[in-house]
Amino acid sequence: MTKAELIEKIHAKSGLPTKAKTEAALDATIAAITESLSAGESITLTGFGSFKVTKRAARKGRNPRTGEEIKIPPCSVVKFTPGKNLKDAVN
């Protein structure tokens, strides 16, 4: 699903007056989630799931072309854990 398709579905279900307002609401939601995660906060949407930032340690890897061993630096990654309602809907 693309962002445009998601906006279409949200618009149909939300009752917002225009697609532009629906897109603005989606953009604001994504911006708020991004801002919170970059500040190191976790986000819990009851019934949907949780987003949290975890640290990935430095590790050794291999260059697939040459087989040469390389060092992969530590980084932060976002993990998503689905909630019970989402799990039940998918299964």
Secondary structure as GFF3:
##gff-version 3
##sequence-region A 1 91
A	DSSP	alpha_helix	3	14	.	.	.	ID=ss1
A	DSSP	alpha_helix	19	38	.	.	.	ID=ss2
A	DSSP	beta_strand	43	45	.	.	.	ID=ss3
A	DSSP	beta_strand	49	56	.	.	.	ID=ss4
A	DSSP	beta_strand	59	62	.	.	.	ID=ss5
A	DSSP	beta_strand	69	72	.	.	.	ID=ss6
A	DSSP	beta_strand	75	82	.	.	.	ID=ss7
A	DSSP	alpha_helix	84	90	.	.	.	ID=ss8
###
